[in-house]
Amino acid sequence: MANAYPILPNDISDFRVVPYDFLSNMYSSPVTILGQTFECAEAAFQAHKVTTIPDLKQFVGLNGYEAKRLGRHVTLRFDWPQIKLQVMAKVLEAKFRPGSELTYKLLNTGNKRLVEGNTWNDVYWGVCNGKGQNKLGQLLMERRAFLRGVAHG
């Protein structure tokens, strides 16, 4: 269900343009998880949908758009709806490691609300036309808060 989620003037709401493109799961930055290194967070996330190593390895070397397309055609693991949120959190943990350049950039977003604004009607991970759950934005803000505690603590 898509909740009303108005994008406010101080929000960071476009993950497709510099300087905030690094927030996008499509951003080209190696993510090592499941014993593999993926080209981006999207490929790492999509790889979690499958249950076999050969299927998982299909996602290695793909950019985010290729991985998303392949992810639409795989047989989903039976528990995918229940685990996809925690999978995304783990992928973001691998993407934003303490001390990394991407972590520094994430911390530099300060306390701004991160909203995965989009035009492709993704109202689960983001917000489209003022409606959505913004799960990706929320997970990014949670990761930022955790990393801030690590940096100061």
Backbone hydrogen bonds, N-H to C=O, Kabsch-Sander energy under -0.5 kcal/mol:
donor,donor_aa,acceptor,acceptor_aa,energy
3,N,1,M,-0.6
5,Y,130,G,-3.4
8,L,6,P,-0.5
11,D,8,L,-1.7
12,I,113,R,-2.7
13,S,11,D,-0.8
17,V,14,D,-0.8
20,Y,17,V,-1.7
23,L,20,Y,-1.8
24,S,15,F,-0.6
24,S,21,D,-1.4
27,Y,24,S,-1.1
29,S,27,Y,-1.0
29,S,39,E,-1.5
31,V,38,F,-2.1
33,I,31,V,-0.6
33,I,36,Q,-2.4
36,Q,33,I,-1.8
38,F,31,V,-3.1
38,F,36,Q,-0.6
41,A,27,Y,-0.5
42,E,25,N,-2.5
44,A,40,C,-1.8
45,F,41,A,-2.8
46,Q,42,E,-2.8
47,A,43,A,-2.0
48,H,44,A,-0.8
48,H,45,F,-1.1
49,K,46,Q,-1.8
50,V,47,A,-1.1
56,L,52,T,-2.4
57,K,53,I,-2.7
58,Q,54,P,-0.7
58,Q,55,D,-0.8
59,F,56,L,-1.9
60,V,57,K,-0.9
62,L,59,F,-1.6
67,A,63,N,-2.6
68,K,64,G,-2.5
69,R,65,Y,-2.1
70,L,66,E,-2.5
71,G,67,A,-2.8
72,R,68,K,-0.9
72,R,69,R,-0.7
73,H,70,L,-2.1
74,V,71,G,-0.5
76,L,74,V,-0.7
77,R,49,K,-2.2
80,W,77,R,-1.9
82,Q,79,D,-0.9
83,I,79,D,-1.6
84,K,80,W,-2.0
87,V,83,I,-2.5
88,M,84,K,-2.3
89,A,85,L,-2.0
90,K,86,Q,-2.0
91,V,87,V,-2.5
92,L,88,M,-2.6
93,E,89,A,-1.8
94,A,90,K,-1.9
95,K,91,V,-2.2
96,F,92,L,-2.9
97,R,95,K,-0.9
100,S,97,R,-2.1
104,Y,100,S,-2.1
105,K,101,E,-2.2
106,L,102,L,-2.5
107,L,103,T,-2.9
108,N,104,Y,-1.7
109,T,106,L,-1.6
110,G,107,L,-1.6
112,K,109,T,-1.8
115,V,12,I,-3.0
115,V,113,R,-0.6
117,G,13,S,-0.7
117,G,115,V,-2.3
118,N,127,V,-2.5
123,V,121,N,-1.2
126,G,122,D,-0.5
127,V,116,E,-2.2
128,C,131,K,-2.8
131,K,128,C,-1.5
132,G,3,N,-3.4
133,Q,123,V,-1.9
133,Q,126,G,-0.7
134,N,126,G,-1.6
135,K,124,Y,-2.2
136,L,125,W,-1.8
137,G,125,W,-0.8
138,Q,134,N,-2.5
139,L,135,K,-2.4
140,L,136,L,-2.5
141,M,137,G,-2.3
142,E,138,Q,-2.3
143,R,139,L,-2.5
144,R,140,L,-2.5
145,A,141,M,-2.2
146,F,142,E,-2.3
147,L,143,R,-2.8
148,R,144,R,-2.4
149,G,145,A,-1.8
150,V,146,F,-2.0
151,A,147,L,-2.7
152,H,148,R,-1.8
153,G,149,G,-0.6
153,G,150,V,-0.5
